[in-house]
Amino acid sequence: MGLSLSVVFSSIAGYFLGAETISFTTIALLAFGGYFMVGASNAYNQIIERDLDALMDRTKNRPIPAGRMSVNTAFIIATTFTILGLITLYIINPKTAMYGAISIFLYTSVYTPLKTKTSLAVFVGALPGAIPFMLGWVAARNSFGIEAGTLFAIQFFWQFPHFWSIGWFLHEDYKKGGFHMLPTGNPDKGTAVQIIMYSVWTVIVSVIPVLGFTGDLKLSIIGAILVFILGLVMLVYAIRLFKERSIKAAKQLMLSSVFYITLLQIIYVADKFLR
């Protein structure tokens, strides 16, 4: 539920950024449609990985491996959520439904199988993971342009420090399931360096709208400064992870990344309406 709600939050933030007039009907459709789509992706994921989930501490109490739900029941739920999600998003406009469908396909059919094959799975997983923020813009404008692309890029680059920090402090648990979640395969200096690099890219992409190159997606100087400060905080924790290479530092980076993307979206929306 937490993941689903965070996706809904990102989508609504993107909608507010793209909307020229606010439609609460569209917001409700986007919220329910987004929630169904994420729920469907998670359900399919847990069906596919049910045997591996039983091996890991973080997932062994999920409904299927714990024996609280059958695979058939889970499949019915996943399929129902997919249909409801696509219909709900299609009511907004066909493009929104299309990107929602692409998200489910990439997450379940490409990202999930790749997790036990290669660490590049995180790159693939970052594609559907970056869709929610830009999905809201598409819902508002019924188009994909430089604005939606920028929102996509922000959430795309952000996912690497976020998920690699999770992969760091859960490394031993992921190994039980055979998952390759870190770029070097281990919580080491090389992984920490890449986390810093992607943190820097995240900050750069996040302030680009202040330059006026991103169409109708704009950011004031004050907004850019606030986003930049947030980015520096996340970067400090990334550097701390490089120095300490500890589970504690990885958890701190993960939390700082969550605060970063949440506050960034709030700042972007507030900046639009207060500018």
Secondary structure, 3 states (H helix, E strand, C coil): CHHHHHHHHHHHHHHHHHCCCCCHHHHHHHHHHHHHHHHHHHHHHHHHCHHHHCCCCCCCCCCCCCCCCCHHHHHHHHHHHHHHHHHHHHHHCHHHHHHHHHHHHHHHHHHHHHCCCCCCHHHHHHHHHCHHHHHHHHHHHCCCCHHHHHHHHHHHHHHHHHHHHHHHHCHHHHHHHCCCCCCCCCCCHHHHHHHHHHHHHHHHHHHHHHHCCCCCCCCCHHHHHHHHHHHHHHHHHHHHHHHHCCHHHHHHHHHHHHHHHHHHHHHHHHHHHHC
